[in-house]
Amino acid sequence: MTPPSPETPSPHLLSPFDLRGLALRNRVVMSPLTRARAGSERVPNDLMVEYYVQRASAGLIITEATVVSEQGIGWVDSPGLYNDAQQAGWKKIVDALHARGTPVFLQLWHCGRASHSSFHGGQPAVSASAIQLKGDSVHTPLGKLPYETPRALETDEIAGVVGDYRRSAERAKAAGFDGVEIHAANGYLIDQFLQSKTNQRTDQYGGSLENRFRFLKEIVGAILTVWPAERVGVHLSPNGAFNDMGSPDFRETFTYAAAQLDPFGLGYLHLVDGLAFGFHEQGQPMTLAEFRAVFGGPLMGNCGYTQETAERAIASGQADLIAFGRPFLSNPDLVERFTNGWELNPPADMKVWSAPDAKGYTDFPFHTAIAS
């Protein structure tokens, strides 16, 4: 792909970026997108290789959320990285992307209470506290079922969960990934510890901001024994309502978390700052500028961005990178479309987001196919 010229509609968005020593050809990031094509064994497969390779013109790809253990499972047919077969499957994807010059980070995930006992042999899902997620239903191996009350992790269990993150990060390194992203957003386990709405613990992991941040801090510390800090990102969703989240003290919580993460020298902080995926309405939405004031490393914005708003965010210095999710679903050549001013494909129907086969996954047309 040729570099953008000064006449390109998005010269900042499409410009190269040095991500703490990792060269990105542009600032368009493929956001983590849970697509549920890994099958019941949660092993990445050849269809997934094709899907990622189709989107290889992104400056950086962050994989779909990948569970670090069986305990972390909460989504039908999502991939994992806790055994040899899964590691080998991911290595095929990494090698295929590297052959096209595309760096890729693995997103590390534990669903926590956003799960169901049918994923865990009838045992309840775990969380920071025994607080049920208020939602319509959860997709399970048995179909849609009501959410259940989770079991609060015992204090002496938490080190084992931190160890699961570290071991998965070790496997990611062995598979050849360029880095890892810690999924601490969207109401999953780490977010459940961070936020006062879901954390009512009375031990050293609950109560104060320092205590609620402790779980994420320990995970970061464990992963930094495997990866250098510049190859680790953290994903936060300060404004999000997904998975029944949103705490009255959200601004204080996330400002504190970002400020505490800053001294680690992380590769980036990935923020769901947009409101397109839902807003908890606990106050005025947090902005990238608020995080820029307390976090000195690269910032990545996400959620609802268009080519135009992404360009403005980077040109103004609010963001260094912008992650695109839904546009990448139906536009494998999203970067080429941005570069050439080509129209985007119609949005993908939600029914195919997590369908079991190639339909709605690898069959979206490239612009050259349309033109011919």
N, C-alpha and C positions, 0 to 999 in steps of 0.2 A: 504494500500500500504506500502511495507517495505521501510525503509530508504535506500538511495543509499550507496553502499559500496565505499571504496577508489578506487576500480577498475572501478567504474561507469564512462562512458565517460564524464559525466558532473557533477563532484562532487560539484562544486560551484553553478551552476544553480539549482541543485536538492537538495541543502542544505536548512535547515530551515532558516527563517529570522524573526527577531523581528521588526515589523513595528510600532515603537513607542508604544509598549505595546500590539499590536495585533499579535498573533502568526500565522505565515504562515508556512505551511508544506514544501513548496519549493518556489523558486523565479520565477516560471513560472506564469505569469499573463494572464488571458484571456482578451484580448483587447475588448473595446466596438465595437460591430459589429451590424450595423443596418440591421435587417432581415425582417422587415415589415410583421410580422405575427399577429399583435394585432387587426386587423380589423378596420372598420370605426369608432368605438367608442373608439379605442385606449386603450382597456382594456387587460392587460396580461391574458392569457388563459392557459388551461391545456396543449396544445401543447408546449407552451413556457416553462412551468414547466419541461416537459420531456427534452426539448432541453438543458436547463441549468443544470439539474441534470446529464445528460450524460457527462457533462464536469466538474464535481465536483471535480476531482482530481487536478485541478489548485490550486496553492497556494492562489490566490486571483482572484475573478471574478469581472470585472467591467461590468455593464450591458450595453446593447445597449443604444445609446443616447435617452433620454426621455424628451419630451417637458414639459416645466414648465407652459405653458399656451396655450390657443387656439391661441393667437397671435404668439406664437413660432412655430406653425406647418409649415412644409414645405416638408414633406415626406409622401407618401401614406402609410397608415396602420402602421405607427410607433407608439410606445406606448407613453402615457402621464402619468403625475402624478400631476393632479390638481383637481381631484374629488374623491369621496368616492369609486366608483366602481373600479377605477384604483388603488387606494391604496389597496383595498382588493385583487385585482388580483396580485399585486406585493408581498403582504404578503405571498401568497401561494408559490411563487418562493423562497422568503427568507427563509421561514420555511423549505422547502424541501432541500435547500442547507445547512442550519444549522444542519439539521438532519444527514447530511453527513460530518459535521465538516468543511464546506467551508465558509469562510467569503466572503461577497459580498458588493460592493459599487454601488450606483446608480449614473449614469452620467446625470447631469442636462444640458439641451439643449434648445437653442432658435435659429432657423434657420436664422433669420434676412432676408437679401435680397435673400438668397438662397431658395426662396419660390416663390409663385405665387398668384395672386389675387383670383384665383378659390378656394384656401384654406380659403379665408377670406371674403366670401360673395361679391366678386367683388372689395373690397378695396385693395389698394396696400400693399405689404409687407413693413416692416419697416427696417431701417438700421441706421448706423451712419450718412451717407450722401446719397443724391439722386444720386447714381452712379450705373449704371446697370452692372450686372454680365455678362461678355463676355463668353458665352458658347453655346454649340449646342442647348440644350433644357433642360427643367425641366419636371420631371414626375409629373403630376397633376391628380386630380380626373377626368379630362376630357381628359387624355392622354398626350402625349408629346407636350409641347407648348414652344414658345420662352420665354426667361427670360424677365422680365419687369424692368422698372426703379422703385426702391423702394422710399418710402417716408422717409425723414429724421425724426427721432424722435425729437419732441419738447423737449426743456430742461426740462420743468416741467412734462414731461411724464416719464422721466428716472427713477425717484424714484419708480414709479409704477412697472416698469419692474424689478428693484432690489427686490421689494417686492414679485413679482412672484417667483423669485428664492428662497427667504427665505421661502415662504409658501410651495413650493414643497419640500424643505429640511426638513421642519417640518413633512410633510407627509411621507417622507422617514424614518425619525426617528420613527414615529408611526408604520410604516410597519415592523420595526425590522432590517433595514439595518445596516451594521457595519460602514458605512460612506457614503460620497458623493464625487463625482468628478465634478468639474466645467469644462464644455467643453468650452475652450477658444481657440480652434484650428480649423484648416481645413476650414477657411473662413466663419464660422458661426458668429452670432451677436457679441459676445465679441471680436473675432478676427477682425471683421470689425471696431470696435472702436479702437483696438490696433494699427492697421497698417495704415501708412500714405497713402497707395494706396486707401483705402476705407473711410478714415476719413478726411474730409476737413471742419470740423466744425470750427466755430469761437467763440464758447462759452467755458465754463470751461471743456468741454469734448473733445476739439480738439486743434490741433496745437502742443504744446510742448509734450515731452515724458510724463511728469507728468500728463498733461491733458488727453492724450489718454489712459493712464493707469487707470485713475480715475474710469471708469465704472467697470472694473474688481476689483479694490480695494474696491469699495463700495459693490459689490456682495460678495466678501470674508468677509468683515466686517459684512454684514447682516447674512450670513450663520454661522459665528462664534458666533452669539447670540443664535443659535440652537444647533450646534455641537461643541465639543472641537476641537481645531486646528489640533490635531493629527489624527482626523478622517475626514479630508478634504484634497482632492488632487486637483491639477490644471493641466489641459491638454493644452499644447502649441505645435504649429507646426512651428518652426522657418524656416524650409527649404521648406515648402510645397507650391505647386502651385495649389492645389485642390480648386475648387470654385473661380478660377481666382484671386489667391492671390500671393503675393510676392512684397515687397517694397524695394526701393533702400537702405533705412536705417534699413533693417531688423536686422542686427547684433546689432546695437545700441539699437533698440527697445526691442529685446528679452533679451539682457543682462540686460538692465534696469529693465524689468519686473521681471526677476528671482531674481535680487538683492533686489527689493522692496518686493517680496513675502517672502524672506528668514526670516525676523524678525517675521513673523506670527507663525513660528514653525509648518508649515503644515505637514500633514502625508507624502506627497511625491510631487514631481514635475514630471509629466508624459510628456515626450518629444518625438515627432515624429522626431527623428534625422535621420532616414534612408531615402533613396531617392527612394525607390521602388515604391512609390505612386506618383512620379513626383517631380521635383525640379524647382524652379523659376529662377535659374541661375542669381541671382542678385549679386553674389559674391561667394566666397568659402563657401561651406556648413558649418554651425555651428556644433560643435561636443559636445559630452557629457562632455569632459574635460573643455570646455569653461564655461559650466553651473556649473560644480563642483567647479570652482574657485569662483563663486558668490552665490551659493546656498548650504547651509550646511546640509540640510536634505536629506532623501533618494531620489535617482534619478531612474526613470524608463525609459528605452529606448524602442523604438517601431519602426516598419516598416522595413520589409525585413530581419529580423534576422533569422538565422538558429540555430539549436542546437549548432553548433560549434562556430559561431560568438557570440552568447549569452553567452556561457561559457567563452569565452575570455574577453568579456566586463565586466563580473562580477569578474572573477579572477584577472583582472588588476586593479580593483577598479573604473573603469569608471562608472559602473552602480551597483545598488543594486538589481534591478528587471528588467526583460525583459517581455514586453507584446507581445503576439503572436496573430495575427488576422487571416489571411487566413489559416494558418495551422490548427487552431481550427475548421474551417468550416467543413472540411472533415475528421478530426481526433478527435472525441470526447474523445478518450483515449490518447491524445497527450503526457501527462506526462508519462504514462506507456510505450509508444513507445520510448520516450527519455530514460527512465530508463533502458529498456531492449535491446536497440539497434534495435528495430523492424522498418521495413520499413514503411514509411508513405503512406497513401492512396493517389491516384491521386488527384490533386487540384480540388475543386468544380468548376463547370462551372458557369460563371458569370450569366447565365440566371436563376439560382436557388437561387442566393443570396437573392433576394427580392421577390421570388415567394410566392403565397398565401397559400400553404399547406405544408404537411410533406415532400414531395419530395424535396430532396436536403437540408433538414433541420434536420430531426431526423432519416434519414434512412441510414446514413453512417455506415459501419461495424466497430465494435471493432475488435482488433487483434485476440481475442479469437474466434470470430465468423469465421474469415478467417481460423484460424488454425484447427478448427473442421470441 
